[in-house]
Each structure stands twice: as C-alpha cells, then as structure tokens.
Amino acid sequence: MKYVVCVPDGCADEPVAELGGRTPLEAAHLPNLAALAARGEVGRAAVIPPGMAPGSDVGNMSILGYDPAAHHTGRAPIEAAALGLRLTPDEIAYRCNLVTIGDDGTMVDFAGGHPSTEDAAAVIAQLDAELGSGAGAEVTFHAGVQYRHILVTPASWSDADCAPPHDLSDKPAVWPTGPAAAKLQALMDASRAIVGASPLAANQIWLWGQGPQPQLPSFRATHGVEAGMVTAVDLVRGLGVLTDMQIVDVPGATGWYDTDYEGKRDAALAGLAAGADLFVIHVEATDEAGHAGNVEEKVRALENWDRRILADLIPALDAMGPWRLLLLPDHPTPLRLKTHTTDSVPYLLVDSASDGPGGTYSEPATAGAAPVPGHELMSRLIAPA
C-alpha cells in the first residue's frame, strides 16, 4: 500500500464577491479533484486545536499526525531544524522575517517583496556581521528561504508577545511587548540601517514565533511506515526533519506562485517507487495568494494542483498498486482577511480499492459535518477501521 498526503496550504476560504459568492474551491475548474471526491470520503477537520494560533506550524503538525497541544513549542524552532540548527536547552529561535514597513508604521509587505533566497542571504550575513555573532553579540542570524530567516537567542529572551507579520497586512505594526521586548525592538530598529540600505524592497526585520526546539518521535515510530516529503517551505521541512522523514529538494520548487508543481509530483512518485510508503506533497501558493488577497492567483493555484499534480499522480499511483490519499489544507487563509483563521477545513480521504460515500470537496458542501481532530486523520489514512 502506498500513501500520499496532499497539502494545498491555506486553500480553504470564504465566499468571495468577485467569484459570484463562491469560494475559490467552488470557482476553480478541478475535474480531477471532483472525481476523487466522488469516490472518496469528504468531511471537516479541526487542524487547529482550541486556544492555539492558526499557523502553518500548528496545522501541518496536525496533518502529520502529531497533536500540537502536546508537542508544539513555537514556530521558529521548527524552521531552525530545517536549517540544520539543533538548539541547546539554553537557546531559543525566533522567526526573522524581512518585511517592509511604511513611513506611517503600516505593515506594507510581511514578505519584504519576496526577495530571492540568494539576495536575502547576503543581507542576513551582513546583519549577523554587524548585529550578531560577528559583532560579539549573544545572538546569531541564519539565512533561510526568500523572506523567512532565523534568529537564535539566549533562552532568557523568550518572554515576549510578538505579532505574526502576516496578521498585520495593511495594518499598523504591533510591536513586541513583555520583559524581552526592549531587546527585540532594539534589534529590529538597528536592522533598518542595514536592510533599508540594501537592494531589497524590505526595510527591516520582524521577530516573532519564538520557542525552544520540540522533541518529536519519528514518523516511523509513530505511524509504522517510512515517509518522505517535498516542500519549499522551511517550516514544513523542519517538521519533516524533526520526525526523521526523507526530505526531497526540487530545484524549481519555491514558496511562491511560480513553484514547480510537476517537479513536486515527480519527486513524490520517485520516492514512493524507491521504497517510501508515504509521501507528503506540500504547495504554498494558495496560502500566499490568500495573504495577498489575490483572487485570481488563488484560483489559478488550485487549478495548478488539479492539472499539474493530481491529473498524472493518480494514474501513476494506480500503476504502483493499491493506494490511499489524504488531501486537506493546514488552515484557511481567507482572501478577505489576508491571514489565517482557526476554522475547520474540508478533508478528502480516498482508497483506490474501496469507494467511499462520495461527495463534493468544498467548504459549503462540508459545512454541516462534525469536525474531526486533524491529528487523527493520519492514523485513519494509514490504518483505517
């Protein structure tokens, strides 16, 4: 048996006026997804446990079958693991966004103009040289992907309340508060002279999502199968690293609209053919479109999933033998709000050898279903009742 988990990040949404009152899932042309839903099981999943922030860290941990209420320690330490950083007990990690703040204090762009990874790395290196370890400071800057980077600090810096920058799009910046806030603010303020003078559209750093590194049991120990993953997002990659999953890099894979859908599909198929039992395919494009409030790109990203991944994925899985598939986002990212919500999301379970009740994969079609805890779906995929 082969298993595939498809994660169209943040694809769940609300009815959109520009789409005639339909959600992007309803408006997009998705014949392959519709065919899978017609033979599978559709329902709702509570991927964000009560009281937890609706981030991709929490949602993707749920999808991988780990209860965030028991295992989550923060977003940044997961991303730190993706960069090969193993934090000591007296260290924590902060997510370090390159952002653009307007003269009026508005969060103009939480992604700092989506710089290339190479251009951003040069700026992060300069920050570390002038404000971090190169200057004898007790913090270190580590380059990640595009606008997403990591700052490692002493554990004593942990006590601060920091707003996720994607929650502030087109809104006044909400600066850190709490005992460690002054240290964070000083770094963010000092970063303007470096980032603002660079060729990037970004003009400073933004620190948030802090915590110590979590201790997660391996995927094999938890679920009994060998698993792999393909993603362009360090946060998701970090979860794979922390659970000893095989991580496959696709050169054309990005965390943006232009990602290589076919490359991700083929990487998953190659991993399964080489012996992996389960593979996760994660694509960020739908989430980025939601944060940008870009209706056209969100619909296009969904159609790319259908045309460029699912269309050829299913015949290839059929050729391998029996398979089961789980598809769901890690949270909604409504176009209207430009940020995540804690609402439950539609899920789809398909078994190649056994038709389910069938249904329609959309938010309205599953609205009446009682949500199941998101972290329980992985067990239902691998060991169905």
ZILINSUL-V116716 format. One record per residue. N is the residue number from 1. PHI is phi in whole degrees, -180 to 180 (* if undefined). Layout:
n | phi
N | PHI
N | PHI
This chain:
n | phi
1 | *
2 | -110
3 | -128
4 | -130
5 | -117
6 | -107
7 | -124
8 | -80
9 | -53
10 | 63
11 | -73
12 | -65
13 | -152
14 | -114
15 | -57
16 | -119
17 | -58
18 | -65
19 | -106
20 | 70
21 | 82
22 | -97
23 | -82
24 | -57
25 | -63
26 | -77
27 | -82
28 | -70
29 | -86
30 | -131
31 | -63
32 | -72
33 | -65
34 | -63
35 | -67
36 | -66
37 | -64
38 | -68
39 | -112
40 | -117
41 | -122
42 | -114
43 | -167
44 | -122
45 | -126
46 | -91
47 | -78
48 | -108
49 | -62
50 | -55
51 | 85
52 | -104
53 | -70
54 | -82
55 | -102
56 | -66
57 | -63
58 | -69
59 | -64
60 | -72
61 | -62
62 | -60
63 | -60
64 | -76
65 | 93
66 | -113
67 | -71
68 | -60
69 | -63
70 | -100
71 | -119
72 | -76
73 | -122
74 | 143
75 | -79
76 | -60
77 | -64
78 | -69
79 | -67
80 | -60
81 | -62
82 | -64
83 | -89
84 | 83
85 | -90
86 | -110
87 | -77
88 | -81
89 | -60
90 | -100
91 | -125
92 | -132
93 | -118
94 | -112
95 | -72
96 | -123
97 | -78
98 | -90
99 | -126
100 | -118
101 | -106
102 | -73
103 | -60
104 | -90
105 | 85
106 | -86
107 | -77
108 | -72
109 | -154
110 | -69
111 | -107
112 | 54
113 | 79
114 | 49
115 | -66
116 | -67
117 | -59
118 | -67
119 | -66
120 | -66
121 | -60
122 | -64
123 | -71
124 | -63
125 | -62
126 | -69
127 | -61
128 | -68
129 | -68
130 | -102
131 | -121
132 | -114
133 | -61
134 | -66
135 | -103
136 | 79
137 | -77
138 | -91
139 | -124
140 | -134
141 | -97
142 | -131
143 | -74
144 | -115
145 | -120
146 | 51
147 | -95
148 | -102
149 | -138
150 | -131
151 | -118
152 | -101
153 | -131
154 | -62
155 | -60
156 | -66
157 | -87
158 | -77
159 | -84
160 | -153
161 | -101
162 | -127
163 | -80
164 | -62
165 | -65
166 | -71
167 | -82
168 | -112
169 | -52
170 | 64
171 | -122
172 | -60
173 | -62
174 | -110
175 | -81
176 | -59
177 | -130
178 | 108
179 | -57
180 | -93
181 | -61
182 | -62
183 | -67
184 | -65
185 | -62
186 | -63
187 | -67
188 | -62
189 | -65
190 | -66
191 | -68
192 | -63
193 | -66
194 | -91
195 | -68
196 | -65
197 | -89
198 | -83
199 | -73
200 | -73
201 | -74
202 | -67
203 | -132
204 | -170
205 | -99
206 | -136
207 | -106
208 | -171
209 | 69
210 | -76
211 | 167
212 | -80
213 | -73
214 | -76
215 | -110
216 | -112
217 | -67
218 | -63
219 | -62
220 | -63
221 | -66
222 | -82
223 | -117
224 | 82
225 | -136
226 | -84
227 | -131
228 | -132
229 | -152
230 | -130
231 | -158
232 | -108
233 | -111
234 | -59
235 | -59
236 | -70
237 | -57
238 | -61
239 | -63
240 | -65
241 | -63
242 | -66
243 | -108
244 | 61
245 | -84
246 | -76
247 | -106
248 | -109
249 | -95
250 | -114
251 | -54
252 | -91
253 | -84
254 | -128
255 | -95
256 | -130
257 | -61
258 | -89
259 | -64
260 | -89
261 | -61
262 | -63
263 | -61
264 | -67
265 | -58
266 | -67
267 | -64
268 | -65
269 | -64
270 | -65
271 | -63
272 | -65
273 | -65
274 | -83
275 | 129
276 | -65
277 | -86
278 | -138
279 | -138
280 | -102
281 | -112
282 | -115
283 | -129
284 | -88
285 | -55
286 | -64
287 | -67
288 | -62
289 | -65
290 | -63
291 | -64
292 | -84
293 | 66
294 | -98
295 | -62
296 | -60
297 | -71
298 | -68
299 | -64
300 | -63
301 | -63
302 | -64
303 | -67
304 | -65
305 | -55
306 | -68
307 | -81
308 | -105
309 | -118
310 | -64
311 | -56
312 | -102
313 | -64
314 | -66
315 | -59
316 | -67
317 | -66
318 | -56
319 | -69
320 | -84
321 | 124
322 | -66
323 | -150
324 | -136
325 | -133
326 | -122
327 | -131
328 | -170
329 | -84
330 | -86
331 | 177
332 | -80
333 | -131
334 | -63
335 | -59
336 | -65
337 | -93
338 | 62
339 | -155
340 | -79
341 | -129
342 | -91
343 | -59
344 | -67
345 | -125
346 | -70
347 | -125
348 | -135
349 | -118
350 | -131
351 | -119
352 | -63
353 | -101
354 | -149
355 | -71
356 | -92
357 | -68
358 | 78
359 | 172
360 | -115
361 | -90
362 | -161
363 | -67
364 | -63
365 | -68
366 | -109
367 | -61
368 | -86
369 | -78
370 | -73
371 | -65
372 | -97
373 | -58
374 | -59
375 | -72
376 | -87
377 | -69
378 | -61
379 | -65
380 | -69
381 | -69
382 | -85
383 | -131
384 | -64
385 | -63
